[in-house]
Amino acid sequence: MIIFQFLLGLVFGSFLNVLVWRLNDPEAPKFWQGRSLCPKCRHQLAWKDNIPLLSFVLLKGQCRFCHKPISWQYPVVEGTTALTFVLFVQFVQLDQFGQFVGLGLASCLIVIFFSDLIYGYIPDAAVLVGIFLGFLSHLRDLSYLGVAVITALPFFIFSRLKWMGEGDVGLAFLMSLVLGFPNILVALWFSFVFGGFTAIILLLLKKTQLSATIPLGPFLIIGLIISALWSDRFLKMLGALP
């Protein structure tokens, strides 16, 4: 079963790679249009060039037709998705519906993470699907919706002031809808701490400038994962929970 879950994750990861490219590149075809293409030479790829992870290794990280390097995004997204599928199914105790919703949310977050990291943009489609799945996971408790609105409000104000991107507003809403209160506070705390430390390190290494923007989405998702796994322990350490 673990091998099957890993292989299924690889297949889904290959599809998520398509979404990351086609939802963010204005020159790319829509994700439902046509077969897979090389993003650089636009040559249609054969099935043997589309085997997750394996094709990247066999092609030595180069397109068969234009011989340009294949982005690291492809094996990383495929491997990340496969590991996520295995770990989620093996360690998260939910019924089949809960597993479906959880894996769907994880897939949306993977698309958002790599979209913002690579393109500096959070696709609305991935956020909206994630919000829909978040609603499904908390249909019986509307308090999560209230927390999501309250959390997204300052993000919306900051986006109007151009301090944050508009995509971060929807992502903050999604995070709150999934985590609820007080877990969302833990997620945001870790997000801004890790984001701040990363910005300081990049400045010290002269890899960025004060005027440059750093994608916040990946740090928000890292905070979400930390909160989902360890928020109770963290809050108990602070004395916020008995």
N, CA and C of each residue as an Amber inpcrd file, in Angstrom:
protein
   726
   0.8200000  -1.2110000   0.0000000   0.0000000   0.0000000   0.0000000
   0.8560000   1.2650000   0.0000000   1.9700000   1.2240000   0.7190000
   2.8410000   2.4060000   0.7600000   3.4170000   2.6820000  -0.6290000
   3.8060000   1.6130000  -1.3280000   4.3310000   1.7900000  -2.6940000
   3.2540000   2.3660000  -3.5970000   2.0220000   1.8590000  -3.4600000
   0.9170000   2.3800000  -4.2730000   0.6660000   3.8490000  -3.9630000
   0.6720000   4.2090000  -2.6740000   0.4460000   5.6090000  -2.2880000
   1.5550000   6.5060000  -2.8330000   2.7890000   6.0140000  -2.8020000
   3.9080000   6.8020000  -3.3200000   3.7700000   7.0070000  -4.8290000
   3.4330000   5.9280000  -5.5600000   3.2780000   6.0370000  -7.0050000
   2.1020000   6.9370000  -7.3640000   1.0090000   6.8360000  -6.5970000
  -0.1370000   7.7130000  -6.8400000   0.2490000   9.1690000  -6.6010000
   1.0420000   9.4070000  -5.5660000   1.5110000  10.7580000  -5.2950000
   2.3960000  11.2870000  -6.4080000   3.2210000  10.4260000  -6.9970000
   4.0590000  10.8500000  -8.1230000   3.2050000  11.2870000  -9.3100000
   2.1480000  10.5170000  -9.5890000   1.2630000  10.8550000 -10.7050000
   0.5780000  12.1920000 -10.4520000   0.0540000  12.3740000  -9.2270000
  -0.5840000  13.6450000  -8.8970000   0.4360000  14.7730000  -8.9260000
   1.6560000  14.5000000  -8.4780000   2.7000000  15.5150000  -8.4940000
   3.0150000  15.9720000  -9.9000000   2.9850000  15.0410000 -10.8530000
   3.2040000  15.4070000 -12.2530000   2.1150000  16.3670000 -12.7280000
   0.8680000  16.1010000 -12.3220000  -0.2340000  16.9950000 -12.6920000
  -0.0940000  18.3480000 -12.0050000   0.3540000  18.3510000 -10.7470000
   0.5340000  19.6160000 -10.0390000   1.6040000  20.4680000 -10.7040000
   2.6300000  19.8170000 -11.2720000   3.6390000  20.5610000 -12.0280000
   3.0150000  21.2870000 -13.2180000   2.0810000  20.6080000 -13.8740000
   1.3760000  21.2340000 -14.9910000   0.6350000  22.4780000 -14.5030000
  -0.0340000  22.3560000 -13.3460000  -0.7780000  23.4880000 -12.8050000
   0.1440000  24.6400000 -12.4210000   1.2750000  24.3270000 -11.7870000
   2.2070000  25.3780000 -11.3640000   2.6630000  26.1930000 -12.5640000
   2.9510000  25.5320000 -13.6740000   3.3970000  26.2580000 -14.8730000
   2.2360000  26.9680000 -15.5570000   1.1630000  26.2310000 -15.8380000
   0.1030000  26.7760000 -16.6870000  -0.7910000  27.7890000 -15.9780000
  -0.8460000  27.7520000 -14.6560000  -1.6360000  28.7570000 -13.9370000
  -0.8760000  30.0650000 -13.7430000   0.4370000  30.0420000 -13.9720000
   1.2490000  31.2180000 -13.6860000   1.8900000  31.8650000 -14.9030000
   2.1460000  31.0970000 -15.9440000   2.7840000  31.6330000 -17.1450000
   1.6980000  32.0820000 -18.1220000   1.5900000  33.3780000 -18.3870000
   0.5220000  33.8540000 -19.2960000   0.6650000  33.3250000 -20.7160000
   1.8530000  32.8720000 -21.0900000   2.0620000  32.3540000 -22.4390000
   1.8060000  30.8460000 -22.5350000   1.5810000  30.2160000 -21.3960000
   1.3390000  28.7720000 -21.3860000  -0.1210000  28.4860000 -21.7450000
  -0.3930000  27.3210000 -22.3320000  -1.7890000  26.9630000 -22.5950000
  -2.5290000  26.7200000 -21.2800000  -3.8560000  26.7380000 -21.3280000
  -4.6430000  26.4170000 -20.1520000  -4.3480000  24.9730000 -19.7340000
  -4.5350000  24.6820000 -18.4410000  -4.1000000  23.3760000 -17.9510000
  -4.8910000  22.2180000 -18.5620000  -6.0510000  22.5130000 -19.1410000
  -6.8460000  21.4490000 -19.7590000  -6.6030000  21.3520000 -21.2670000
  -5.7540000  22.1910000 -21.7980000  -5.5540000  22.2430000 -23.2490000
  -4.3270000  21.4400000 -23.6690000  -4.5550000  20.3680000 -24.4140000
  -3.4580000  19.6440000 -25.0340000  -2.6070000  18.8400000 -24.0790000
  -1.6650000  18.1240000 -24.6640000  -0.7460000  17.2840000 -23.9060000
   0.4220000  18.1010000 -23.3670000   1.2710000  17.4370000 -22.6050000
   2.4020000  18.1100000 -21.9640000   3.3890000  18.6340000 -22.9960000
   3.9230000  19.8180000 -22.7040000   4.8880000  20.4710000 -23.5830000
   6.1500000  20.8120000 -22.8000000   7.2380000  20.9650000 -23.5260000
   8.4320000  21.5430000 -22.9200000   8.1770000  23.0390000 -22.7530000
   8.2970000  23.5900000 -21.5540000   8.0150000  25.0140000 -21.3540000
   8.9300000  25.9360000 -22.1450000  10.0780000  25.4200000 -22.6170000
  11.0530000  26.2850000 -23.2800000  10.9560000  26.2160000 -24.8040000
  10.8560000  25.0120000 -25.3590000  10.7860000  24.9150000 -26.8250000
   9.3770000  24.6170000 -27.3240000   8.4540000  24.3460000 -26.3840000
   7.0440000  24.0850000 -26.6820000   6.8380000  22.8210000 -27.5250000
   7.8200000  21.9290000 -27.5520000   7.6650000  20.6680000 -28.2810000
   6.8130000  19.7190000 -27.4370000   5.8850000  19.0310000 -28.0860000
   5.0300000  18.0880000 -27.3690000   5.8590000  16.9040000 -26.8850000
   5.6420000  16.5190000 -25.6250000   6.4470000  15.4640000 -25.0160000
   5.7960000  14.1040000 -25.2000000   6.6270000  13.0960000 -25.4470000
   6.1380000  11.7200000 -25.5510000   5.9140000  11.1460000 -24.1520000
   5.1930000  10.0440000 -24.0680000   4.8790000   9.4480000 -22.7670000
   6.1450000   9.0930000 -21.9950000   7.1870000   8.6610000 -22.7290000
   8.4150000   8.2380000 -22.0510000   9.1780000   9.4110000 -21.4460000
   8.8380000  10.6300000 -21.8530000   9.4670000  11.8150000 -21.2720000
   8.6360000  12.3880000 -20.1340000   7.5430000  11.6970000 -19.7960000
   6.6130000  12.2010000 -18.7860000   6.4980000  11.2900000 -17.5800000
   7.3910000  10.3360000 -17.4350000   7.3480000   9.4350000 -16.2820000
   7.9080000  10.1830000 -15.0670000   7.1080000  10.3740000 -14.0190000
   7.5690000  11.1650000 -12.8640000   8.9000000  10.6600000 -12.2990000
   9.7900000  11.5830000 -12.0210000  11.1330000  11.3420000 -11.4710000
  12.0320000  10.5750000 -12.4430000  11.5430000   9.4470000 -12.9600000
  12.3820000   8.5840000 -13.7860000  12.8250000   9.2810000 -15.0660000
  11.9070000   9.9760000 -15.7360000  12.2670000  10.6520000 -16.9810000
  13.3230000  11.7230000 -16.7410000  13.2200000  12.4260000 -15.6220000
  14.2150000  13.4610000 -15.3060000  15.6070000  12.8470000 -15.2040000
  15.6840000  11.6680000 -14.5830000  16.9750000  10.9960000 -14.4240000
  17.4750000  10.4790000 -15.7690000  16.6050000   9.8140000 -16.5210000
  17.0150000   9.2380000 -17.8080000  17.4220000  10.3130000 -18.8120000
  16.7630000  11.4660000 -18.7580000  17.0900000  12.5590000 -19.6750000
  18.2420000  13.4250000 -19.1580000  18.7740000  13.0610000 -17.9860000
  19.8810000  13.7950000 -17.3680000  19.5440000  15.2720000 -17.1610000
  18.2620000  15.5170000 -16.8370000  17.8360000  16.8770000 -16.5190000
  17.7790000  17.8130000 -17.7030000  17.6540000  17.2540000 -18.9280000
  17.6000000  18.0940000 -20.1250000  16.4290000  17.6710000 -21.0150000
  15.8580000  18.6410000 -21.7200000  14.8080000  18.3450000 -22.6830000
  15.3930000  17.5140000 -23.8320000  14.6720000  16.4910000 -24.2640000
  15.1370000  15.6250000 -25.3410000  15.2840000  16.3940000 -26.6610000
  14.5180000  17.4690000 -26.8420000  14.4430000  18.1530000 -28.1340000
  15.3160000  19.4120000 -28.1920000  15.2000000  20.2870000 -27.1850000
  15.9950000  21.5240000 -27.2240000  17.2490000  21.4430000 -26.3540000
  17.3600000  20.3910000 -25.5580000  18.5330000  20.1330000 -24.7050000
  18.7650000  21.2070000 -23.6440000  17.7300000  22.0090000 -23.3740000
  17.8450000  22.9850000 -22.3020000  17.5250000  22.3180000 -20.9710000
  18.0660000  22.8430000 -19.8630000  17.8470000  22.1980000 -18.5660000
  16.3710000  22.1560000 -18.1780000  15.9660000  21.0320000 -17.6110000
  14.6260000  20.9070000 -17.0450000  14.6740000  21.4940000 -15.6360000
  13.6930000  22.3210000 -15.2940000  13.6850000  22.9870000 -13.9940000
  13.6750000  21.9750000 -12.8520000  14.3790000  22.3240000 -11.7570000
  14.3700000  21.4970000 -10.5510000  12.9680000  21.3450000  -9.9920000
  12.0760000  22.2600000 -10.4070000  10.6960000  22.2270000  -9.9100000
  10.0560000  20.8570000 -10.1310000  10.3300000  20.2350000 -11.2670000
   9.5890000  19.0280000 -11.6460000   9.8670000  17.8390000 -10.7320000
  11.1180000  17.4330000 -10.5290000  11.3380000  16.3140000  -9.6010000
  11.0140000  16.6730000  -8.1550000  11.2290000  17.9370000  -7.7610000
  10.9540000  18.3210000  -6.3760000   9.4580000  18.2700000  -6.0700000
   8.6300000  18.8080000  -6.9740000   7.1790000  18.7840000  -6.7650000
   6.6680000  17.3450000  -6.7790000   7.1520000  16.5340000  -7.7070000
   6.7210000  15.1370000  -7.7730000   7.1090000  14.3770000  -6.5130000
   8.3500000  14.5410000  -6.0770000   8.7990000  13.8540000  -4.8690000
   8.0810000  14.3470000  -3.6260000   7.8770000  15.6630000  -3.5320000
   7.1710000  16.2270000  -2.3800000   5.7370000  15.7140000  -2.3010000
   5.0580000  15.6730000  -3.4360000   3.6800000  15.1950000  -3.4600000
   3.6070000  13.7220000  -3.0760000   4.5270000  12.9220000  -3.5920000
   4.5350000  11.4970000  -3.2750000   4.7440000  11.2660000  -1.7800000
   5.7120000  11.9710000  -1.1920000   5.9620000  11.8200000   0.2440000
   4.7760000  12.3150000   1.0630000   4.1540000  13.3950000   0.6130000
   2.9870000  13.9240000   1.3140000   1.8540000  12.9070000   1.3240000
   1.6080000  12.2670000   0.1960000   0.5450000  11.2580000   0.1140000
   0.8140000  10.1140000   1.0930000   2.0460000   9.6260000   1.1040000
   2.3860000   8.4980000   1.9780000   2.2430000   8.8880000   3.4500000
   2.8450000  10.0150000   3.8440000   2.8200000  10.4250000   5.2480000
   1.4100000  10.7380000   5.7130000   0.6230000  11.3950000   4.8600000
  -0.7330000  11.7620000   5.2490000  -1.5950000  10.5210000   5.4650000
  -1.5520000   9.6010000   4.5140000  -2.3890000   8.4030000   4.6170000
  -1.9380000   7.5190000   5.7740000  -0.6380000   7.4350000   6.0000000
  -0.1180000   6.5400000   7.0240000  -0.2970000   7.0730000   8.4450000
  -0.2250000   8.3820000   8.6250000  -0.1710000   8.9220000   9.9820000
  -1.3680000   9.7800000  10.3800000  -2.2130000  10.1870000   9.4300000
  -3.3880000  10.9840000   9.7660000  -4.6080000  10.0650000   9.7670000
  -5.1940000   9.9120000  10.9380000  -6.3080000   8.9850000  11.0950000
  -7.6340000   9.6660000  10.7510000  -8.0930000   9.4630000   9.5160000
  -9.3510000  10.0220000   9.0560000 -10.0930000   8.9740000   8.2360000
 -11.4030000   9.1940000   8.0670000 -12.1610000   8.3050000   7.1900000
 -11.8300000   8.6200000   5.7390000 -12.4360000   7.8790000   4.8160000
 -12.0930000   8.0530000   3.4020000 -12.4060000   9.4600000   2.9060000
 -13.5350000  10.0190000   3.3610000 -13.8760000  11.3790000   2.9570000
 -12.8540000  12.3760000   3.4890000 -12.4630000  12.1990000   4.7540000
 -11.4590000  13.0790000   5.3480000 -10.1180000  12.9710000   4.6450000
  -9.7440000  11.7540000   4.2530000  -8.4930000  11.5620000   3.5190000
  -8.5450000  12.2700000   2.1700000  -9.6810000  12.1640000   1.4930000
  -9.8440000  12.8200000   0.1900000  -9.7070000  14.3330000   0.3320000
 -10.4120000  14.9040000   1.3230000 -10.3580000  16.3460000   1.5310000
  -8.9420000  16.7750000   1.9200000  -8.3160000  16.0200000   2.8070000
  -6.9760000  16.3670000   3.2710000  -5.9400000  16.3330000   2.1630000
  -5.9920000  15.3020000   1.3320000  -5.0480000  15.2150000   0.2170000
  -5.3130000  16.3000000  -0.8180000  -6.5970000  16.6460000  -0.9970000
  -6.9240000  17.7520000  -1.9010000  -6.3640000  19.0660000  -1.4030000
  -6.5020000  19.3160000  -0.0900000  -5.9400000  20.5320000   0.5080000
  -4.4250000  20.5600000   0.3790000  -3.7950000  19.4120000   0.6510000
  -2.3340000  19.3360000   0.5430000  -1.8810000  19.6430000  -0.8880000
  -2.6220000  19.1360000  -1.8730000  -2.2720000  19.3910000  -3.2700000
  -2.3880000  20.8760000  -3.6030000  -3.4490000  21.5170000  -3.1000000
  -3.6050000  22.9650000  -3.3220000  -2.4460000  23.7400000  -2.7080000
  -2.0400000  23.3390000  -1.5150000  -0.9510000  24.0380000  -0.8330000
   0.3750000  23.8530000  -1.5630000   0.5840000  22.6780000  -2.1380000
   1.8070000  22.4480000  -2.9120000   1.8420000  23.3610000  -4.1320000
   0.7150000  23.4820000  -4.8250000   0.6410000  24.3780000  -5.9810000
   0.9060000  25.8200000  -5.5560000   0.2960000  26.2430000  -4.4520000
   0.4760000  27.6170000  -3.9700000   1.9250000  27.8600000  -3.5620000
   2.5030000  26.9100000  -2.8350000   3.8790000  27.0500000  -2.3440000
   4.8500000  27.2830000  -3.5020000   4.8180000  26.4030000  -4.4960000
   5.7980000  26.5010000  -5.5810000   5.4550000  27.6180000  -6.5620000
   4.1750000  27.9480000  -6.7000000   3.8050000  29.0790000  -7.5600000
   4.3860000  30.3770000  -7.0140000   4.2190000  30.6020000  -5.7160000
   4.7240000  31.8360000  -5.1180000   6.2440000  31.8390000  -5.0630000
   6.8350000  30.6740000  -4.7870000   8.2900000  30.5810000  -4.7020000
   8.9500000  30.8430000  -6.0450000   8.3720000  30.3040000  -7.1220000
   8.9920000  30.3910000  -8.4440000   8.5550000  31.6440000  -9.2040000
   7.2520000  31.9290000  -9.1690000   6.6970000  33.0110000  -9.9920000
   6.3420000  34.2630000  -9.1760000   6.3620000  34.1650000  -7.8380000
   5.9690000  35.3060000  -7.0190000   4.4930000  35.6210000  -7.1410000
   3.6910000  34.5990000  -7.4030000   2.2580000  34.7940000  -7.6200000
   1.4990000  33.6000000  -7.0590000   0.3770000  33.8730000  -6.3790000
  -0.4750000  32.8200000  -5.8410000  -1.7170000  32.7190000  -6.7250000
  -1.9000000  31.6120000  -7.4390000  -3.0450000  31.5030000  -8.3510000
  -4.3720000  31.4250000  -7.6070000  -5.3240000  32.2260000  -8.0400000
  -6.6360000  32.2600000  -7.3920000  -7.3310000  30.9030000  -7.4430000
  -7.1450000  30.1840000  -8.5420000  -7.8290000  28.8970000  -8.6980000
  -7.4460000  27.9250000  -7.5870000  -6.1500000  27.8580000  -7.2570000
  -5.6940000  26.9460000  -6.2110000  -6.2460000  27.3620000  -4.8510000
  -6.2980000  28.6770000  -4.5910000  -6.8240000  29.1760000  -3.3200000
  -8.3150000  28.8750000  -3.1990000  -9.0700000  29.1040000  -4.2670000
 -10.5140000  28.8870000  -4.2280000 -10.8560000  27.4160000  -4.0280000
 -10.1360000  26.5260000  -4.6890000 -10.3720000  25.0930000  -4.4820000
 -10.0320000  24.7150000  -3.0410000  -8.9280000  25.2660000  -2.5200000
  -8.5560000  24.9970000  -1.1370000  -9.6020000  25.4960000  -0.1520000
 -10.1610000  26.6850000  -0.3990000 -11.2020000  27.2260000   0.4770000
 -12.4490000  26.3430000   0.4350000 -12.8190000  25.8760000  -0.7450000
 -13.9670000  24.9770000  -0.8670000 -13.7440000  23.7030000  -0.0470000
 -12.5620000  23.1220000  -0.1520000 -12.2520000  21.9180000   0.6110000
 -12.2100000  22.2130000   2.1080000 -11.7300000  23.4270000   2.4640000
 -11.7350000  23.8260000   3.8720000 -13.1450000  23.9130000   4.4290000
 -14.0680000  24.4420000   3.6310000 -15.4740000  24.4770000   4.0340000
 -16.0080000  23.0680000   4.2530000 -15.6640000  22.1440000   3.3670000
 -16.1380000  20.7770000   3.4900000 -15.6540000  20.1250000   4.7850000
 -14.4450000  20.4850000   5.2040000 -13.8840000  19.8610000   6.4040000
 -14.4790000  20.4120000   7.6960000 -15.1910000  21.5710000   7.6310000
 -15.7470000  22.1770000   8.8510000 -17.1880000  22.6210000   8.6450000
 -17.9670000  21.8050000   7.9600000 -19.3510000  22.1750000   7.6770000
 -20.1810000  22.3370000   8.9490000 -19.8230000  21.6110000  10.0020000
 -20.6370000  21.6210000  11.2210000 -20.1740000  22.6540000  12.2410000
 -19.1420000  23.3930000  11.9220000 -18.6210000  24.3720000  12.8820000
 -18.3120000  25.6730000  12.1420000 -19.2580000  26.6160000  12.2030000
 -19.1030000  27.8800000  11.4820000 -18.1400000  28.8430000  12.1640000
 -17.6560000  28.4940000  13.3580000 -16.6970000  29.3710000  14.0300000
 -15.4160000  29.5120000  13.2130000 -15.0680000  28.4680000  12.4610000
 -13.8720000  28.5330000  11.6190000 -14.0140000  29.6220000  10.5620000
 -15.2300000  29.7900000  10.0490000 -15.4600000  30.8310000   9.0470000
 -15.2520000  32.2140000   9.6520000 -15.7530000  32.4270000  10.8710000
 -15.5570000  33.7130000  11.5390000 -14.0920000  34.0230000  11.7740000
 -13.3370000  33.0170000  12.2160000 -11.8970000  33.1990000  12.4300000
 -11.1990000  33.5380000  11.1170000 -11.6190000  32.8890000  10.0270000
 -11.0080000  33.1330000   8.7230000 -11.2290000  34.5720000   8.2730000
 -12.4370000  35.0840000   8.4680000 -12.7410000  36.4690000   8.0740000
 -11.9050000  37.4510000   8.8850000 -11.8320000  37.2400000  10.2020000
 -11.0780000  38.1400000  11.0790000  -9.5890000  38.1150000  10.7220000
  -9.0600000  36.9320000  10.4340000  -7.6410000  36.8130000  10.0940000
  -7.3270000  37.4650000   8.7570000  -8.2190000  37.2970000   7.7920000
  -7.9570000  37.8260000   6.4490000  -8.0760000  39.3440000   6.3870000
  -8.8200000  39.9550000   7.3310000  -9.0590000  41.4030000   7.2750000
  -7.7740000  42.2230000   7.3090000  -6.8510000  42.0060000   8.2790000
  -5.6060000  42.8020000   8.2400000  -4.7640000  42.5210000   7.0050000
  -4.7980000  41.2820000   6.5060000  -4.0770000  40.9750000   5.2700000
  -4.6520000  41.7780000   4.1070000  -5.9770000  41.9150000   4.0970000
  -6.6250000  42.7050000   3.0420000  -6.1930000  44.1700000   3.1290000
  -6.1630000  44.7100000   4.3470000  -5.7370000  46.1050000   4.5270000
  -4.2890000  46.2820000   4.0800000  -3.4210000  45.3420000   4.4700000
  -2.0090000  45.4240000   4.0740000  -1.8520000  45.3130000   2.5540000
  -2.6980000  44.5050000   1.9120000  -2.6130000  44.3790000   0.4590000
  -3.0280000  45.6760000  -0.2260000  -4.0090000  46.3990000   0.3580000
  -4.4160000  47.6970000  -0.2070000  -3.2890000  48.7110000  -0.0710000
  -2.4790000  48.5670000   0.9840000  -1.3480000  49.4650000   1.2080000
  -0.1050000  49.0180000   0.4390000  -0.2310000  47.9230000  -0.3120000
   0.8650000  47.3650000  -1.1160000   1.9800000  46.7930000  -0.2450000
   1.6360000  46.4320000   1.0020000   2.6290000  45.8000000   1.8690000
   2.6460000  44.2890000   1.6790000   1.5890000  43.7530000   1.1330000
   1.4710000  42.3250000   0.8660000   0.7930000  42.1320000  -0.4750000
   0.9280000  40.9200000  -1.0190000   0.2510000  40.6060000  -2.2620000
  -1.2000000  40.2280000  -2.0230000  -2.0080000  40.3840000  -3.0460000
  -3.4210000  40.0470000  -2.9130000  -3.6320000  38.5560000  -2.6890000
  -2.7420000  37.7340000  -3.2330000  -2.8700000  36.2950000  -3.0340000
  -2.7110000  35.8790000  -1.5910000  -1.9370000  36.6580000  -0.8180000
  -1.7340000  36.3370000   0.5950000  -3.0340000  36.4620000   1.3910000
  -3.9460000  37.3130000   0.9290000  -5.2310000  37.4860000   1.6160000
  -6.0270000  36.1840000   1.5610000  -6.1580000  35.6350000   0.3670000
  -6.8850000  34.3830000   0.2140000  -6.2120000  33.2360000   0.9310000
  -4.8770000  33.2170000   0.9200000  -4.1450000  32.1550000   1.6050000
  -4.3490000  32.2450000   3.1130000  -4.3330000  33.4610000   3.6660000
  -4.5860000  33.6310000   5.1000000  -5.9880000  33.1590000   5.4680000
  -6.9670000  33.4600000   4.6130000  -8.3480000  32.9940000   4.8270000
  -8.3890000  31.4690000   4.8300000  -7.7170000  30.8630000   3.8510000
  -7.6760000  29.4090000   3.7530000  -7.0270000  28.7830000   4.9870000
  -5.9040000  29.3420000   5.4150000  -5.2130000  28.8200000   6.5910000
  -6.1120000  28.8470000   7.8240000  -6.7960000  29.9660000   8.0330000
  -7.6690000  30.1020000   9.1960000  -8.8370000  29.1370000   9.1240000
  -9.3390000  28.9310000   7.9370000 -10.4580000  28.0140000   7.7390000
 -10.0500000  26.5820000   8.0850000  -8.7960000  26.2510000   7.8500000
  -8.2980000  24.9060000   8.1370000  -7.9180000  24.7490000   9.6110000
  -7.2390000  25.7630000  10.1680000  -6.6650000  25.6340000  11.5060000
  -7.5930000  26.0720000  12.6280000  -8.3620000  27.1430000  12.4000000
  -9.1860000  27.6890000  13.4640000  -8.3570000  28.4300000  14.4980000
  -9.0330000  28.8270000  15.5780000  -8.3740000  29.5570000  16.6660000
  -8.1410000  28.6130000  17.8370000  -6.9730000  28.6720000  18.5030000
  -5.8630000  29.6410000  18.3690000  -4.7400000  29.1600000  17.4540000
  -4.9390000  28.0240000  16.7800000  -3.8550000  27.4570000  15.9740000
  -3.3730000  28.4010000  14.8830000  -4.2690000  29.2470000  14.3660000
  -3.8610000  30.1690000  13.3210000  -2.8310000  31.1680000  13.8490000
  -2.9240000  31.5220000  15.1330000  -1.9370000  32.4520000  15.7100000
  -0.5500000  31.8280000  15.7340000  -0.5040000  30.5320000  16.0500000
   0.7740000  29.8200000  16.0400000   1.3450000  29.7950000  14.6240000
   0.4880000  29.5130000  13.6440000   0.9270000  29.4550000  12.2460000
   1.4880000  30.7980000  11.7870000   0.7840000  31.8800000  12.1080000
   1.2430000  33.2050000  11.6750000   2.5370000  33.5900000  12.3780000
   2.6540000  33.2520000  13.6550000   3.8780000  33.5790000  14.4040000
   5.0900000  32.9200000  13.7560000   4.9900000  31.6120000  13.4850000
   6.1140000  30.9090000  12.8640000   6.3560000  31.4140000  11.4410000
   5.2930000  31.7510000  10.7210000   5.4460000  32.2420000   9.3540000
   6.2830000  33.5070000   9.3120000   5.9390000  34.4690000  10.1720000
   6.6490000  35.7560000  10.1440000   8.0470000  35.6470000  10.7540000
   8.2180000  34.7490000  11.7350000   9.5570000  34.5510000  12.2960000
  10.4900000  33.9720000  11.2450000  10.0530000  32.9000000  10.5850000
  10.8950000  32.2820000   9.5530000  11.0970000  33.2310000   8.3690000
  10.0410000  33.9490000   7.9900000  10.1730000  34.9100000   6.9010000
  11.1470000  36.0190000   7.2400000  11.0720000  36.5190000   8.4740000
  11.9790000  37.5820000   8.9040000  13.4280000  37.1300000   8.9370000
  13.6740000  35.9320000   9.5000000  15.0390000  35.4070000   9.5570000
  15.6010000  35.1890000   8.1480000  14.7690000  34.6730000   7.2620000
  15.2200000  34.4440000   5.8890000  15.5830000  35.7560000   5.2080000
  14.7680000  36.7820000   5.4120000  15.0460000  38.0890000   4.8120000
  16.3670000  38.6620000   5.3440000  16.5960000  38.5280000   6.6500000
  17.8380000  39.0320000   7.2510000  19.0520000  38.3060000   6.6740000
  18.9440000  36.9670000   6.5610000  20.0610000  36.1810000   6.0230000
  20.3480000  36.5690000   4.5750000  19.2930000  36.7280000   3.7740000
  19.4820000  37.1130000   2.3640000  20.1110000  38.4970000   2.2550000
  19.7340000  39.4070000   3.1490000  20.3330000  40.7380000   3.1460000
  21.8100000  40.6810000   3.5210000  22.1280000  39.8830000   4.5360000
  23.5250000  39.7590000   4.9650000  24.3930000  39.1310000   3.8810000
  23.8150000  38.1830000   3.1340000  24.5480000  37.5310000   2.0510000
  24.4940000  38.3320000   0.7580000  23.8050000  39.4840000   0.8160000
  23.6510000  40.3670000  -0.3440000  22.9840000  39.6560000  -1.5180000
  22.0250000  38.7620000  -1.1780000  21.2450000  38.0680000  -2.1960000
  19.9570000  38.8210000  -2.5400000  19.6530000  39.8460000  -1.7600000
  18.4700000  40.6600000  -2.0050000  18.7090000  42.0620000  -1.4890000
  17.7450000  42.9600000  -1.7170000  17.8380000  44.3340000  -1.2550000
  16.5990000  44.6740000  -0.4420000  16.7070000  45.7430000   0.3530000
  15.5760000  46.1510000   1.1790000  14.3420000  46.4650000   0.3420000
  14.5730000  46.9390000  -0.8740000  13.4500000  47.3050000  -1.7410000
  12.8150000  46.0960000  -2.4270000  13.4680000  44.9330000  -2.3430000
  12.9690000  43.7400000  -3.0250000  11.8420000  43.0970000  -2.2230000
  10.9990000  42.3710000  -2.9160000   9.9130000  41.6460000  -2.2650000
  10.2790000  40.1750000  -2.1380000   9.9160000  39.5890000  -1.0050000
  10.1480000  38.1680000  -0.7580000   8.7940000  37.4830000  -0.6650000
   8.5770000  36.4150000  -1.4240000   7.2750000  35.7450000  -1.3890000
   6.9140000  35.2920000   0.0270000   5.7330000  35.6770000   0.4850000
   5.2820000  35.3130000   1.8240000   4.5780000  33.9660000   1.8430000
   3.9910000  33.5700000   0.7070000   3.2010000  32.3480000   0.6500000
   3.9060000  31.1140000   1.1770000   5.1510000  30.8240000   0.7430000
   5.8310000  29.6290000   1.2610000   5.9850000  29.6400000   2.7780000
   6.2420000  30.8080000   3.3610000   6.4010000  30.8810000   4.8130000
   5.0640000  30.6900000   5.5280000   3.9820000  31.1940000   4.9380000
   2.6580000  30.9680000   5.5130000   2.3320000  29.4810000   5.5220000
   2.6800000  28.7830000   4.4620000   2.3980000  27.3550000   4.3880000
   3.2840000  26.5770000   5.3570000   4.5350000  26.9840000   5.5080000
   5.4070000  26.3480000   6.5120000   4.8090000  26.5380000   7.9010000
   4.3240000  27.7370000   8.1920000   3.6860000  27.9920000   9.4790000
   2.4430000  27.1430000   9.6630000   1.6720000  26.9740000   8.6080000
   0.4690000  26.1300000   8.6800000   0.8380000  24.6970000   9.0300000
   1.8670000  24.1650000   8.3880000   2.2750000  22.7790000   8.6450000
   2.7540000  22.6180000  10.0840000   3.5800000  23.5620000  10.5450000
   4.0760000  23.4880000  11.9220000   2.9200000  23.5450000  12.9100000
   1.9800000  24.4430000  12.6690000   0.8390000  24.5820000  13.5650000
  -0.0260000  23.3250000  13.5560000  -0.2490000  22.7640000  12.3770000
  -1.0820000  21.5600000  12.2870000  -0.4610000  20.3840000  13.0320000
   0.8620000  20.3440000  13.0680000   1.5410000  19.2170000  13.7060000
   1.8120000  19.4270000  15.1910000   2.1670000  20.6640000  15.5700000
   2.6790000  20.8730000  16.9210000   2.0700000  22.0540000  17.6750000
   0.9650000  22.6020000  17.2170000   0.4260000  23.7960000  17.8850000
   0.0400000  23.5100000  19.3310000  -0.5460000  22.3490000  19.6010000
  -0.9460000  22.0240000  20.9750000   0.2550000  22.0180000  21.9070000
   1.3510000  21.3950000  21.4740000   2.5640000  21.3580000  22.3080000
   3.1110000  22.7680000  22.5200000   3.1170000  23.5500000  21.4470000
   3.6490000  24.9110000  21.5390000   2.8160000  25.7550000  22.4980000
   1.4900000  25.6620000  22.3990000   0.6090000  26.4400000  23.2670000
   0.7020000  25.9820000  24.7130000   0.9050000  24.6770000  24.9390000
   1.0880000  24.1760000  26.3070000   2.3820000  24.6980000  26.9060000
   3.4410000  24.7870000  26.0840000   4.7060000  25.3360000  26.5650000
   4.5460000  26.7750000  27.0130000   3.6750000  27.5240000  26.3210000
   3.4320000  28.9270000  26.6640000   2.4210000  29.0820000  27.7760000
   1.8300000  27.9700000  28.2000000   0.8150000  28.0380000  29.2470000
  -0.5450000  28.4640000  28.7680000  -0.7500000  28.5010000  27.4340000
  -2.0330000  28.9100000  26.8870000  -3.0600000  27.7840000  26.8960000
  -2.5690000  26.5480000  27.0400000  -3.4570000  25.3900000  27.1390000
  -3.1110000  24.6060000  28.3980000  -4.1070000  23.9970000  29.0150000
  -3.8270000  23.2090000  30.2230000  -3.0700000  21.9250000  29.8760000
